[in-house]
Amino acid sequence: MRVVLGADHAGFALKEALKGYLSEQGHEVVDVGAHEYDGGDDYPDFSEAVGRAVVAGEAPRGILVCGSGVGACIAANKINGVRACLCHDIYSATQGVEHDDMNVLCLGGLIVGEALARKLIDGFLAAEFVAEGRFQRRLDKVLALED
């Protein structure tokens, strides 16, 4: 799968490790930055880059990493078409796609380690939205909120 990946300074080290992991797993990574550590950069810039790339169809899924994951998630969800969720457990990373059509996974680079982040990403990328019944009805209501 093609995946857009972005992180600010607090998520930079984890993003770099995950970039290699994703490639090893056969995924095509679109790295929208940061491309080097800059302690003065801002998470909304990378949230926008990942979110806009996903909405534009450059990749079906995106992954954002900031210090806690909270700021990146808030910023990404300001973009119509982005359904970003902060997930630090495997159930949420998978179920968020299956039930809610989550398309951007947010992680806290200062919260989760690389081993857990890998498992979260595996669940996120393997999951598929259940586009029927109550799940589709609920997604339609969420999408209507954007109008």
C-alpha positions as CSV (number, residue, x, y, z in Angstrom):
1,M,0.0,0.0,0.0
2,R,1.1,3.6,-0.6
3,V,1.3,5.5,2.7
4,V,1.9,9.2,3.4
5,L,4.1,9.7,6.5
6,G,4.9,12.9,8.3
7,A,6.2,14.1,11.7
8,D,7.4,17.1,13.6
9,H,10.5,17.3,15.6
10,A,9.0,15.3,18.5
11,G,8.0,12.5,16.2
12,F,11.0,12.6,13.9
13,A,13.0,9.7,15.3
14,L,10.0,7.4,15.3
15,K,9.0,8.5,11.8
16,E,12.5,7.7,10.5
17,A,12.4,4.2,12.1
18,L,8.9,3.6,10.8
19,K,9.8,4.7,7.3
20,G,12.3,1.8,7.1
21,Y,9.9,-0.6,8.6
22,L,7.1,0.3,6.1
23,S,9.5,-0.1,3.2
24,E,10.6,-3.5,4.5
25,Q,7.0,-4.6,4.7
26,G,6.5,-3.7,1.0
27,H,4.7,-0.4,1.4
28,E,5.5,2.6,-0.8
29,V,6.3,5.5,1.6
30,V,5.6,9.1,0.6
31,D,7.6,11.1,3.2
32,V,6.3,14.6,3.5
33,G,8.7,15.6,6.3
34,A,10.3,16.6,8.4
35,H,13.3,15.5,6.5
36,E,15.7,16.6,9.2
37,Y,15.4,17.3,12.9
38,D,14.3,20.9,13.5
39,G,13.3,21.6,17.1
40,G,11.4,24.7,16.0
41,D,9.1,23.1,13.5
42,D,5.3,22.9,14.0
43,Y,3.0,19.8,13.8
44,P,0.2,21.6,11.9
45,D,2.5,21.8,8.9
46,F,3.0,18.1,8.7
47,S,-0.7,17.4,9.6
48,E,-1.7,19.5,6.6
49,A,0.8,17.8,4.3
50,V,-0.3,14.3,5.2
51,G,-4.0,15.2,5.2
52,R,-4.0,17.0,1.9
53,A,-2.1,14.1,0.3
54,V,-4.6,11.5,1.5
55,V,-7.6,13.6,0.4
56,A,-6.0,14.2,-3.0
57,G,-5.7,10.5,-3.5
58,E,-1.9,10.4,-3.4
59,A,-2.2,7.5,-0.9
60,P,-5.2,5.8,0.7
61,R,-3.7,6.1,4.2
62,G,-1.5,8.4,6.2
63,I,0.5,8.3,9.4
64,L,1.3,11.3,11.5
65,V,3.7,11.4,14.5
66,C,4.1,14.3,16.9
67,G,5.0,14.3,20.6
68,S,1.7,13.0,22.0
69,G,-0.2,12.6,18.8
70,V,-2.9,14.9,20.0
71,G,-1.9,18.1,18.2
72,A,-1.3,16.3,14.9
73,C,-4.7,14.6,15.2
74,I,-6.5,17.9,15.9
75,A,-4.9,19.7,13.0
76,A,-5.4,16.8,10.5
77,N,-9.1,16.6,11.3
78,K,-9.6,20.3,10.2
79,I,-9.1,19.1,6.6
80,N,-12.4,17.9,5.0
81,G,-12.1,14.2,4.1
82,V,-9.5,13.4,6.8
83,R,-10.6,11.0,9.5
84,A,-7.6,11.0,11.8
85,C,-7.5,9.2,15.1
86,L,-4.9,9.0,17.9
87,C,-4.4,5.3,18.6
88,H,-2.0,3.8,21.1
89,D,-3.7,0.4,21.2
90,I,-4.0,-2.2,18.5
91,Y,-7.8,-2.6,18.8
92,S,-8.4,1.1,18.1
93,A,-6.0,1.2,15.2
94,T,-7.8,-1.6,13.5
95,Q,-11.4,-0.9,14.6
96,G,-11.0,2.7,13.6
97,V,-10.7,1.7,10.0
98,E,-13.2,-1.2,10.1
99,H,-16.0,0.8,11.7
100,D,-15.2,4.5,11.1
101,D,-13.1,4.5,7.9
102,M,-10.2,6.1,9.6
103,N,-7.6,7.2,7.0
104,V,-4.9,8.8,9.1
105,L,-3.3,7.2,12.1
106,C,-1.8,9.5,14.6
107,L,0.9,8.4,17.0
108,G,2.7,9.9,20.0
109,G,6.4,9.7,19.3
110,L,7.1,10.4,23.0
111,I,4.4,7.9,24.1
112,V,4.8,4.7,22.1
113,G,7.9,2.8,21.3
114,E,8.9,1.5,17.9
115,A,7.8,-2.1,18.6
116,L,4.2,-1.0,19.5
117,A,4.1,1.5,16.7
118,R,4.9,-1.3,14.2
119,K,2.0,-3.4,15.5
120,L,-0.4,-0.3,15.4
121,I,0.6,0.3,11.8
122,D,0.2,-3.3,10.9
123,G,-3.3,-3.3,12.2
124,F,-4.2,0.0,10.6
125,L,-2.9,-0.9,7.2
126,A,-4.4,-4.4,7.2
127,A,-7.9,-3.3,8.2
128,E,-10.6,-2.5,5.7
129,F,-13.8,-0.4,6.2
130,V,-17.0,-2.5,6.6
131,A,-19.0,-0.4,4.1
132,E,-22.4,-1.7,5.1
133,G,-25.2,-1.4,7.5
134,R,-24.7,0.7,10.6
135,F,-21.0,1.5,9.7
136,Q,-21.9,3.0,6.4
137,R,-24.9,4.9,7.9
138,R,-22.6,6.4,10.6
139,L,-19.9,7.3,8.2
140,D,-22.5,9.0,6.0
141,K,-23.6,11.1,9.0
142,V,-20.0,12.0,9.8
143,L,-19.4,13.0,6.1
144,A,-22.5,15.2,6.3
145,L,-21.0,17.2,9.1
146,E,-18.3,18.4,6.7
147,D,-20.9,20.2,4.6
